[in-house]
Amino acid sequence: MPTYTKRKKINLGLIRLNLVKHRIIPLAGWRVTSWSIHLGLWTWNSRTHKHTVDVPFEGGEYTF
């Protein structure tokens, strides 16, 4: 029986949840893989602990 992976993002205003579901059983629940905070052009991700700022040139983001 093949397995599958589904990914989903839920936007809750400033906080976004990244969910994954990789099960053989279709009724199994979603699992939160990471969450992130978005304030204007600045973003922080809980899994990678990366701070990102969107900038208006090619490449589109600056990570520090």
C-alpha positions as CSV (number, residue, x, y, z in Angstrom):
1,M,0.0,0.0,0.0
2,P,1.6,3.4,-1.0
3,T,2.2,6.1,1.5
4,Y,1.5,9.8,0.7
5,T,2.6,13.2,2.1
6,K,0.4,16.2,2.1
7,R,1.5,19.7,3.2
8,K,-0.7,22.6,4.3
9,K,-0.3,26.1,5.6
10,I,-2.8,27.7,7.9
11,N,-2.7,31.5,8.1
12,L,-3.8,32.9,11.6
13,G,-2.9,36.6,11.1
14,L,0.7,37.1,12.2
15,I,1.3,33.4,12.9
16,R,1.3,30.7,10.2
17,L,1.3,27.0,10.9
18,N,3.0,24.5,8.6
19,L,1.3,21.1,8.7
20,V,2.2,17.7,7.3
21,K,0.2,14.5,6.9
22,H,2.1,11.4,5.7
23,R,0.1,8.3,6.5
24,I,-1.3,5.3,4.8
25,I,-4.6,5.8,6.6
26,P,-6.5,8.7,5.1
27,L,-8.3,9.7,8.3
28,A,-5.1,10.1,10.4
29,G,-4.6,13.7,11.7
30,W,-2.3,16.6,10.7
31,R,0.9,17.3,12.5
32,V,2.5,20.7,13.0
33,T,6.0,20.7,11.6
34,S,6.8,24.3,12.3
35,W,5.2,27.7,12.9
36,S,6.3,31.1,11.8
37,I,5.7,34.8,12.7
38,H,5.3,37.4,10.0
39,L,5.6,41.1,10.8
40,G,5.7,43.2,7.7
41,L,8.7,42.1,5.6
42,W,10.3,40.2,8.6
43,T,9.7,36.5,9.2
44,W,10.9,34.0,11.8
45,N,10.6,30.2,11.5
46,S,10.4,28.0,14.6
47,R,12.0,24.9,13.0
48,T,15.0,26.5,11.4
49,H,15.3,29.5,13.7
50,K,15.9,31.7,10.7
51,H,15.1,35.4,10.5
52,T,14.3,36.5,7.0
53,V,13.6,39.9,5.5
54,D,12.0,40.3,2.1
55,V,14.0,42.8,0.0
56,P,13.0,44.4,-3.4
57,F,15.7,43.0,-5.7
58,E,16.5,39.7,-7.4
59,G,16.8,36.9,-4.9
60,G,14.0,38.4,-2.9
61,E,15.1,37.7,0.7
62,Y,17.9,38.3,3.1
63,T,18.6,35.6,5.8
64,F,20.5,36.3,8.9
